[in-house]
Structure formats: C-alpha cells, structure tokens
Amino acid sequence: MKKESFFASVKNEMKIVTWPSKQKLRKDFVTVVQSTLIFAAFFAIVDNAISFVLKLFM
C-alpha cells in the first residue's frame, strides 16, 4: 500500500468518525481521573496494610 493511499484512507475514515461533544468528553475525562484516584488510594491503603502486617512478623 502506498503512503498516499494510506493517508487518503485515513482522511476518509476520520470524516466518518462521530466525535463526542465537549460535555461528554469532559464528563468521561472526570470519570477517568476520579476512577484513577480511587484505585490509586485503594492500592496505597492495601500496600501499606500488607507492609504493616509483614513488619509485625519480622
């Protein structure tokens, strides 16, 4: 496949894509950031708890 035909194909596909609205994009972004922070806090708590328990046995 030639480079020109590849980029022409990409350009055509990008015209077909349905892009999210600003509100939807912002809502999804906030959800991802919140989920990441919640999981990070959860794993930090679990990590500290396991470290604490292991220190008790050493």
N, C-alpha and C positions, 0 to 999 in steps of 0.2 A: 504494500500500500504506500502510495506516495505521500509525502509530508503535506502537500497542498490539499489532497483529497481528504486526508485525516482532519485537518483543521476546518475544512469546509463542512465535514460531517459533524464535528464538534459544534460549530456555529449553528447548524440547523437544529441539533439536539437542544442547545441552550435556548432556542426560541420556543421549544415545546414545553420546557420545564415550567411548572407552576411554582412561583416563589411565594413564600409566606409573607403575610402582612407585617408591618412594624410591630403591632401589638402582639401578634402570635409569636414573632421572633423574640421579643422582649420577655414574654411570659415563659417561653421554653428556656431561654437563657437563665432566667432567675431560678427556674426549677432545677436546672443542671447545677448551678452554683450551690443552691441550698442542699441538694442531694449530696454533692461532693463534700460539703462542710459537715453534714450529718454523719456520713460514712467515715470521714477523717476523725471526727470526735469519737465515734464508736470504736474504731480500731485503736486510737490512742488510749482510751479507757481500758480496753481489753489487754493491750500490750502492757500497760502499767500494772494491771491486776496480775497478769501472769508473771511479770518481773518480781512483783512483791511476794507472790506465793513461792517462787523459786528461791528468793533470798531467804525465806524462812527455813528452807531445808538445807541451806548451805552454811 
